Amino acid sequence: MRLTMAQALLRFLAAQYSERDGVEQRFIEGCFGIFGHGNVAGVGEALFEQPDLLTYYQARNEQAMVHAAVGYARMRNRLSTMACTSSIGPGATNMVTGAALATINRLPVLLLPGDVFASRPVDPVLQQLEVPSRGDASVNDSLKPVSRYWDRITRPEQLMPSALQAMRILTNPAETGAVTLALPQDVQAEAYEYPPDFFEKRVWSVPRAEPDSRALDRAAAMIHAADRPMIVAGGGVIYADATGTLRQFVEMTGIPVGETQAGKGALPYDHPSNLGAVGATGTLAANRLAREADVVIGIGTRWTDFTTASHTVFGNAHVHFINLNVLDFDAHKNSGLALVGDARAGITALGTRLRGYAVDASYRDLAARLNKDWDREVDRLYHLGHGPLPAQSEVIGAVNDAAAPRDVVVCAAGSMPGDLHKLWRTRDPKQYHVEYGYSCMGYEIAGALGVKMAAPDREVFSMVGDGSYLMMGSAIVTSAASRDRWGRTGSARSIGFARTDRSGSTATPRRPRSCRSTWRRTPRAWVPRPCGCAASTSCAGHWSARVRRRAPRSSASKSIATRASPITRAGGTSRSPRSRPSSPSTPRGESTKRRARRNSGTCRRAT
């Protein structure tokens, strides 16, 4: 079959499927892209000619489209993802951050950046990087360290082995991450006689490998000998669809569970053995038992510094680790006993060896009591009554109360992930979606788009601070433009955004706002107010505010977090805005009397 390389690539991708537990699904569900020189005449033309092969979604920012693809893949438990195509030069390098995020979080995404002419007839072309010591250098080389597989297709026939290797990596949960196929713009348009079997349906099976039996026997013996065992559930529990198996194991043994950021939702928040978040952003309940644990069973976790609190949270001098992970690199961390295999298969095999075992009743009761104690603390933080505007914990509580059990909350950076980790009451394994591997500002809105595309029947709440919103809000436009394809059918609803401000960290402090189906703008203009306060940092009395409100367009636009304060610590103490030089001009619309009162006023806190 004579096709251009770009046409062949799309046909190949459209025929790739993943399979686990007998369920097949298409692996590459669509393609995000921004076209320019380097991909418009190749991949762009191929997508235009046969739109039925891969659905195309126009992005507005290359980094954002990779984030959206990653959010999609995470929501689908790594069994489906999206491709992303860009032009050469800046378009390609804009994807580096997204590629790093995907690889660090062990999530699959296929990157198809355009590249310079392989034949080099007119070097250097626009946006081409020149390196005197290398003739084959390209800015796409910057994607090598953040990709699990990288190749440059310099001949159309090279596509066949490279595409197969790319799919092998993408569908392997132990090796997955960003995969980059750099496509020189002339090679994309070159024709070749491809064999028909290259385009036949290919199913990539995702097996459930069981850990080595001898290692399982050793792990069971360690647990039997432990006085205070504890489980740390990571993202691998959710990706392997092992939450039900974990629950059965925990109810049989009584071993309490702490959750990482990626593993939050492995158990419902109100399960008596669920102690919630563990580590630097952990709950008092989880960290108390972690400090005393003598055997820690990590399931599907990378053991990052936030999970271990930089190796301080597990304070028992004689603690031992058992690590069940599909990737042997992670399974050998913390000098632990490595159980290399699928999370569900490993939990089942370990449960068989522990049949009849259970922790002491007093230990089980302690975990249940700590669970209740922390739930009461969360309820207190949800209803602090902080004024004049609510605390961040109250905003989280309002969104949590408004969300249905299957709705999804998305976040990534700032102080909010730490508060969400402790305070969000998770009722479904896929309800909590916080990207805390790379903790990338700008992921929140784009990632929420990917989540919504993967699960249009769920409502998605993106909780985003001013910094992330101002950095990458363009995904809202992509969401609106793509809505007809995935958001207006069946029971699908819109994405909700809850935006808070962190005073002093942005150039223009604004009043927090959120939305469901429409945006409601409530900008807050801070005006310096002179006073006699001698404090080195400014207090709330330094500022007066003029709030201009716009009436909501509908009841659906009423904000959940409209009255949210600047980000507030869990105890309810608000961080005040930093001092700003006084403006010599009178604020617009301010009367002479009001100006006089402002100029002669004193700070309440100063008195």
C-alpha atoms as one frame of an Amber mdcrd trajectory, in Angstrom:
protein
   0.000   0.000   0.000   1.663   3.188  -1.195   1.274   5.973   1.346   3.213
   8.893   2.661   4.932   8.312   5.967   2.427  10.586   7.745  -0.544   8.759
   6.224   0.952   5.412   7.217   1.547   6.601  10.773  -2.087   7.629  11.247
  -3.387   4.372   9.793  -1.102   2.436  12.103  -2.124   4.376  15.220  -5.826
   3.975  14.431  -5.405   0.185  14.487  -3.734  -0.071  17.914  -5.684  -1.459
  20.879  -4.913  -2.294  24.478  -6.404  -5.212  26.392  -6.562  -6.094  30.074
  -8.802  -8.655  31.759 -10.362  -9.438  28.394 -11.529  -5.873  27.753 -10.231
  -4.190  24.591 -10.140  -0.462  23.924  -8.595   1.763  21.330  -5.240   2.995
  22.589  -4.751   6.266  20.642  -8.138   7.950  20.887  -7.309  11.198  19.088
  -4.708  13.785  18.257  -4.103  17.246  19.689  -2.149  19.577  17.460  -0.995
  23.033  16.485   0.105  23.245  12.874   2.964  25.183  11.381   5.910  24.539
   9.136   7.215  21.100   9.978   3.915  19.256  10.364   1.144  20.982   8.376
   2.023  19.429   5.007   2.577  15.959   6.454   0.634  14.987   9.576  -1.766
  17.892   9.078  -2.638  16.862   5.541  -3.065  13.228   6.596  -5.459  14.176
   9.407  -7.419  16.395   7.023  -7.720  13.688   4.358  -9.029  10.996   6.716
 -10.614  12.542   9.824 -12.270   9.200  10.616  -8.913   7.664  11.553  -8.069
   9.979  14.458 -10.217  12.797  15.809  -8.261  16.046  15.719  -8.496  18.593
  18.560  -7.033  22.035  17.984  -4.921  23.134  20.916  -3.763  26.664  21.792
  -0.576  25.776  23.616   1.716  22.796  23.054   2.473  22.265  26.733  -1.228
  22.396  27.570  -2.137  19.798  24.961   0.384  17.353  26.421  -1.077  17.977
  29.875  -4.558  17.260  28.504  -3.320  13.995  26.969  -1.741  13.016  30.289
  -4.956  13.779  32.186  -6.817  11.624  29.685  -4.372   8.733  30.111  -4.500
   8.866  33.905  -8.282   8.857  33.911  -8.226   5.781  31.649  -5.751   3.970
  33.931  -3.008   4.106  31.261  -5.024   1.944  28.848  -5.694   4.805  26.397
  -4.038   8.088  25.564  -3.739  10.839  22.942  -1.127  11.806  20.372   0.231
  15.374  20.169   1.703  16.931  17.031   3.618  20.205  16.763   5.641  22.249
  14.310   9.415  22.411  14.518  11.311  24.774  16.807   9.288  26.511  19.546
   6.292  24.236  19.009   8.410  21.194  19.742  10.298  22.606  22.716   7.026
  23.754  24.272   6.233  20.054  24.778   9.310  19.352  26.918   7.616  20.252
  30.215   4.588  18.116  29.400   6.829  15.202  28.441   8.692  15.444  31.743
   5.394  15.453  33.633   4.191  12.333  31.786   7.424  10.400  32.320   7.755
  11.308  35.999   4.156  10.241  36.655   4.562   7.012  34.612   1.732   8.004
  32.237   1.700   7.340  28.463   1.600  10.095  25.846   2.764  10.034  22.211
   4.591  13.138  20.941   4.971  13.763  17.204   7.064  16.942  16.836   7.972
  18.154  13.380  11.691  18.195  12.605  14.089  19.851  10.160  14.712  18.457
   6.664  16.421  15.078   6.815  17.838  15.665   3.304  19.264  19.059   4.401
  18.865  20.800   1.018  18.361  24.313   2.399  19.917  24.244   5.867  19.399
  26.172   8.046  15.645  26.519   7.717  13.530  28.797   9.870  13.682  27.822
  13.565  16.470  25.294  13.021  19.110  24.898  15.716  22.684  24.781  14.383
  25.438  23.040  16.333  28.903  23.411  14.727  30.041  20.001  15.975  26.948
  18.091  14.811  25.113  18.149  11.547  22.137  16.138  12.783  21.351  18.245
  15.846  17.786  19.460  16.396  15.852  21.070  19.220  13.965  17.784  19.445
  17.078  16.377  21.101  15.868  18.231  24.218  13.058  15.683  24.460  15.485
  12.759  24.856  16.031  12.930  28.645  12.297  13.278  29.361  11.138  10.512
  27.003  11.007   6.795  27.729  11.573   6.173  24.005  12.891   8.602  21.407
  13.571   8.216  17.695  13.963  10.368  14.606  12.419   8.912  11.439  14.858
   9.843   8.655  13.470   7.365   6.075   9.789   6.439   5.552  10.511   2.716
   5.955  11.999   3.379   9.406   8.483   4.083  10.649   7.587   0.402  10.941
  10.109  -0.774  13.569  10.028   2.559  15.386   6.225   2.674  15.646   6.149
  -0.848  17.050   8.754   0.037  19.677   6.801   3.150  20.575   3.660   1.102
  21.195   5.588  -1.461  23.218   6.739   1.253  25.616   3.410   3.094  25.781
   1.395  -0.005  26.687   3.884  -1.443  29.188   2.973  -0.159  32.692   6.544
  -0.758  33.871   8.138   1.348  31.148   5.472   3.815  30.103   5.872   7.571
  29.903   6.378  10.073  27.099   7.331   8.583  23.732   8.739  10.894  21.067
   8.882  10.213  17.340  10.573  13.200  15.704   9.280  13.550  12.128  11.407
  15.509   9.615   9.104  17.556   7.467  10.328  16.163   4.149  10.125  12.532
   5.301   6.503  13.022   6.430   5.542  13.625   2.796   7.687  10.870   1.246
   5.795   7.891  -0.178   6.648   4.246   0.432   5.115   0.878  -0.345   4.043
  -0.303   3.111   3.011  -3.943   3.660  -0.733  -4.298   4.384  -0.172  -6.266
   7.596   1.428  -3.189   9.161  -2.057  -1.625   9.288  -3.946  -4.626  10.639
  -5.566  -4.425  14.052  -2.979  -5.061  16.724  -3.934  -5.741  20.358  -1.345
  -5.046  23.050  -2.095  -7.169  26.097  -1.407  -5.739  29.551  -0.727  -8.834
  31.678  -1.193  -9.164  35.412   2.168 -10.607  36.379   2.349 -12.178  39.832
   5.454 -11.532  41.953   7.977 -14.288  42.585   6.533 -16.929  44.921   9.593
 -17.031  47.180   9.486 -13.256  47.629   5.789 -13.522  48.484   6.539 -16.174
  51.105   9.157 -13.898  52.701   6.737 -10.967  52.679   4.027 -13.021  54.364
   6.487 -14.123  57.054   7.520 -10.506  57.712   3.887  -9.436  58.101   3.148
 -12.350  60.443   6.062 -11.283  62.649   5.085  -7.588  62.686   3.358  -5.887
  65.592   2.248  -2.755  63.731   2.166  -3.287  59.968   0.928  -0.492  57.710
   0.076  -0.174  54.001   0.952   2.844  51.871  -1.287   2.836  48.785   0.123
   4.599  45.727  -1.188   5.360  42.262  -0.397   1.837  41.083  -3.338   0.541
  43.139  -5.743   2.705  41.127  -4.056   2.232  37.723  -4.179  -1.554  38.195
  -7.866  -1.369  39.153  -6.938  -3.024  42.439  -8.985  -0.886  44.848 -11.595
  -3.595  45.413  -8.905  -6.217  46.006  -7.119  -3.912  48.459 -10.339  -3.348
  50.377 -10.913  -7.080  50.752  -7.310  -7.555  51.898  -7.569  -4.765  54.461
 -10.881  -5.976  55.846  -9.449  -9.478  56.208  -6.187  -8.464  57.898  -7.108
  -5.178  59.591  -3.874  -3.539  58.389  -4.395   0.275  58.273  -3.786   2.238
  55.070  -2.163   5.579  54.323  -2.514   7.149  50.875  -0.089   9.026  48.631
  -1.252  11.865  46.382  -1.639   9.501  43.405  -3.117   6.769  45.590  -5.782
   8.879  47.297  -9.094   7.148  46.676  -7.674   3.632  47.032 -10.168   3.316
  49.899 -13.227   5.473  50.641 -12.439   8.218  53.130 -14.839   6.777  55.718
 -13.463   3.226  55.653 -12.351   2.482  59.246  -8.889   1.342  58.086  -8.263
   4.397  55.915  -6.056   6.892  57.752  -5.887   9.257  54.772  -2.884  11.163
  53.518   0.578  10.103  54.692   3.853  12.021  54.666   4.715  15.708  54.564
   1.127  16.618  53.656  -0.335  13.805  55.739  -2.999  13.580  58.389  -2.324
  13.264  62.112  -3.894   9.802  61.958  -1.695   8.356  59.198   1.528   9.951
  60.388   1.009   8.774  63.960   0.807   5.123  62.933   3.562   5.594  60.342
   5.904   6.759  63.096   5.354   3.490  64.988   5.050   1.034  62.077   7.560
  -1.832  62.039   6.625  -3.215  58.588   5.492  -0.854  55.828   3.921  -2.373
  52.707   4.161   0.029  49.775   1.813  -0.837  46.919   2.274   1.018  43.646
   4.204   3.961  45.120   7.423   5.662  43.982   8.302   6.667  47.562   8.819
  10.370  46.838  10.080  12.744  49.507   6.574  14.013  50.235   5.390  10.460
  50.936   8.275   9.706  53.297   8.575  13.301  54.604  12.205  13.089  53.466
  12.580   9.740  55.271  11.401  11.072  58.625   7.771   9.944  58.878   8.597
   6.260  59.418  10.341   6.736  62.725  10.725   3.155  63.961  14.452   2.375
  64.064  13.729  -1.242  63.037  11.213  -0.567  60.267  11.270  -2.855  57.217
   9.717  -2.163  53.803   7.887  -4.473  51.419   7.439  -2.899  47.988   4.880
  -4.277  45.540   5.398  -2.496  42.224   5.197  -3.304  38.540   8.538  -1.529
  38.015  11.524  -3.228  39.654  13.297   0.143  39.991  10.589   1.311  42.401
  10.231  -2.088  44.068  13.834  -2.003  45.337  13.641   1.433  47.004  14.170
   1.955  50.743  16.196  -1.301  50.844  12.860  -3.059  50.774  11.816  -6.585
  49.878  10.890  -6.301  46.192   7.636  -7.809  44.956   7.781  -7.075  41.231
   4.389  -7.495  39.631   0.882  -6.218  39.096  -0.748  -4.632  42.141  -3.982
  -6.602  41.972  -2.244  -9.910  41.315   0.283  -9.227  44.071  -2.350  -8.309
  46.685  -4.353 -11.431  45.807  -1.302 -13.693  46.080  -0.245 -12.107  49.366
  -3.773 -12.418  50.738  -3.770 -16.143  49.965  -0.611 -16.582  52.057  -2.090
 -14.509  54.902  -5.405 -16.328  55.098  -6.429 -16.463  58.740  -4.054 -13.656
  59.766  -5.276 -10.439  61.369  -3.728  -7.679  63.431  -4.574  -7.340  67.114
  -8.064  -6.080  67.795  -6.632  -3.150  69.748  -4.584  -2.045  66.726  -7.577
  -2.300  64.412  -9.693  -0.314  66.886  -6.966   2.341  67.162  -6.987   2.845
  63.392 -10.791   3.151  63.365 -10.704   5.675  66.217  -8.035   7.757  64.487
 -10.114   7.720  61.300 -13.097   9.153  63.192 -10.950  11.709  65.016  -9.519
  13.026  61.763 -12.936  13.162  60.128 -14.131  15.389  62.951 -11.106  17.627
  62.426 -11.876  17.869  58.704 -15.449  18.829  59.534 -14.154  21.568  61.833
 -11.857  22.927  59.123 -14.722  22.861  56.610 -16.729  25.196  58.887 -14.205
  27.570  60.449 -16.346  30.639  59.930 -13.228  32.571  58.926 -13.813  36.191
  58.035 -14.243  38.423  56.285 -13.743  35.799  53.590 -13.680  31.996  54.048
 -10.482  30.062  54.574  -9.066  27.745  51.925 -10.250  24.723  53.904 -13.797
  26.121  53.741 -13.519  26.511  49.965 -12.401  22.885  49.679 -15.285  21.845
  51.893 -17.796  23.769  49.779 -16.563  22.138  46.565 -16.438  18.721  48.235
 -20.036  19.089  49.429 -21.175  20.246  45.985 -19.425  17.399  44.163 -21.211
  14.119  43.556 -19.365  10.910  44.538 -18.161  10.310  40.959 -17.186  13.898
  40.214 -13.471  14.664  39.877 -11.311  17.356  41.474  -8.138  18.385  39.615
  -5.178  20.295  41.043  -1.390  20.359  40.735   0.599  23.198  42.315   0.776
  25.644  45.180  -0.438  25.069  48.726  -3.794  23.658  47.660  -2.566  20.091
  46.833  -1.361  19.729  50.408  -4.713  20.823  51.818  -6.634  18.672  49.340
  -4.510  15.660  50.249  -5.507  16.011  53.903  -9.031  17.362  53.599 -10.743
  16.033  50.460 -13.255  13.302  51.285 -12.767  10.808  48.475 -15.683   8.525
  47.703 -14.599   7.040  44.357 -11.187   5.764  43.160 -11.135   8.243  40.255
 -12.517  11.247  42.142  -9.149  12.683  43.212  -6.815  13.809  40.414  -3.878
  15.812  41.779  -0.687  15.857  39.690   2.000  15.890  42.353   4.837  14.057
  40.633   5.985  17.140  38.716   3.542  19.515  40.489   3.413  21.590  37.335
   1.787  25.014  37.372  -0.576  25.185  34.436  -1.654  21.550  34.547  -4.910
  22.198  36.365  -7.099  23.480  33.514  -5.530  21.437  30.707  -5.530  18.303
  32.833  -9.185  18.875  33.687  -9.933  19.021  29.969  -8.267  15.632  29.492
 -10.192  14.166  32.419 -13.479  15.433  31.007 -12.710  13.996  27.581 -11.914
  10.619  29.140 -15.014  10.613  31.363 -17.699  12.930  29.937 -20.308  11.529
  32.326 -18.449  12.985  35.329 -18.385  16.608  36.376 -14.857  17.948  36.757
 -13.746  20.667  39.196 -10.418  22.343  38.514  -9.070  24.065  41.626  -6.453
  26.523  40.463  -4.538  29.404  41.974  -3.908  32.750  40.318  -0.391  31.775
  39.266  -1.422  28.635  37.398  -4.491  30.279  35.898  -2.531  33.212  34.513
   0.209  30.903  33.289  -1.946  28.586  31.176  -5.629  29.398  30.904  -5.798
  28.849  27.130  -7.080  25.299  27.561 -10.464  26.844  28.355 -10.698  27.856
  24.695  -9.772  24.338  23.568 -12.445  22.991  25.886 -15.096  25.302  24.463
 -14.100  24.556  20.855 -14.140  20.785  21.440 -17.293  20.694  23.485 -19.571
  19.616  20.649 -17.498  16.458  20.228 -17.627  15.225  23.820 -19.500  17.555
  26.156 -23.043  17.958  24.816 -24.149  14.370  24.581 -25.820  12.137  27.134
 -25.412  13.308  30.688 -22.196  15.204  30.089 -21.792  18.514  31.887 -19.250
  21.285  31.827 -15.966  21.646  33.685 -16.099  23.749  36.848 -13.245  26.054
  37.823 -12.567  27.277  41.355  -9.842  29.928  41.319  -8.261  31.305  44.478
  -5.633  34.004  44.850  -2.433  33.817  46.840  -1.886  37.405  47.890   1.538
  38.782  47.157   2.487  36.049  44.686   0.909  37.600  41.624   1.174  40.986
  40.004  -2.551  41.662  40.341  -4.195  40.252  43.484  -7.743  39.291  42.613
 -10.704  38.028  44.454 -11.116  34.262  44.050 -13.769  33.092  41.648 -15.158
  29.878  40.296 -17.694  28.760  37.720 -19.710  25.863  36.498 -20.961  26.649
  32.986 -20.129  30.348  32.705 -17.448  32.654  34.032 -18.449  35.244  36.612
 -15.900  38.013  36.940 -15.429  39.677  40.323 -12.113  41.530  40.106 -10.782
  43.066  43.278  -8.599  46.128  42.925  -6.331  46.602  45.938  -5.644  50.235
  46.840  -2.803  51.056  49.261  -3.985  52.715  52.441  -1.372  54.602  54.482
  -1.316  54.024  58.206   0.962  54.233  61.168   1.574  50.481  61.460   5.217
  49.782  62.299   5.060  46.086  61.368   7.687  44.872  58.927   5.008  43.101
  56.878   1.720  44.671  55.912  -1.510  43.767  57.634  -5.047  43.613  56.327
  -5.648  47.196  57.446  -3.193  48.454  54.819  -5.679  47.653  52.092  -9.080
  48.882  51.132 -10.971  47.184  48.372 -13.418  48.232  45.732 -15.294  45.256
  44.377 -17.120  45.566  41.091 -19.639  42.770  40.637 -21.353  41.562  37.517
 -24.725  39.867  37.872 -24.603  36.126  37.097 -26.059  35.086  33.775 -27.851
  32.157  35.294 -28.192  30.281  38.544 -25.596  27.827  37.253 -22.985  30.567
  37.285 -23.223  31.174  41.031 -19.810  30.679  42.516 -18.939  28.074  45.079
 -15.797  29.919  46.105 -16.695  33.501  45.209 -16.257  34.581  48.815 -12.960
  32.783  49.291 -10.177  34.630  51.042  -6.542  34.720  50.039  -5.051  31.300
  50.659  -5.387  30.475  54.333  -3.606  27.904  56.408  -5.600  25.063  57.970
  -5.644  26.863  61.313  -7.460  29.797  59.726  -4.708  32.439  59.724  -4.788
  34.411  56.484  -1.623  35.491  54.750  -1.940  39.199  54.042  -0.929  40.901
  50.796   2.545  42.331  50.558   3.070  46.051  50.748   2.853  48.044  47.574
   3.949  51.615  46.901   1.135  54.090  47.255  -0.472  55.270  44.067  -0.466
  59.078  43.724  -3.714  59.007  41.791  -7.145  58.855  43.359  -8.914  55.555
  42.651 -11.480  55.865  39.928 -14.920  56.819  41.258 -13.667  57.741  44.737
 -15.285  60.802  46.270 -13.320  63.636  47.871 -14.685  62.781  51.322 -13.784
  59.129  50.950 -10.296  60.082  49.816  -9.912  62.318  52.849 -11.031  59.541
  55.169  -8.638  57.139  53.487  -5.675  59.473  53.780  -6.346  60.235  57.433
  -7.336  56.724  58.440  -5.249  54.507  60.669  -4.654  50.809  60.604  -6.891
  48.911  63.003  -4.171  46.390  63.749  -1.686  49.204  64.410  -3.896  50.505
  67.207
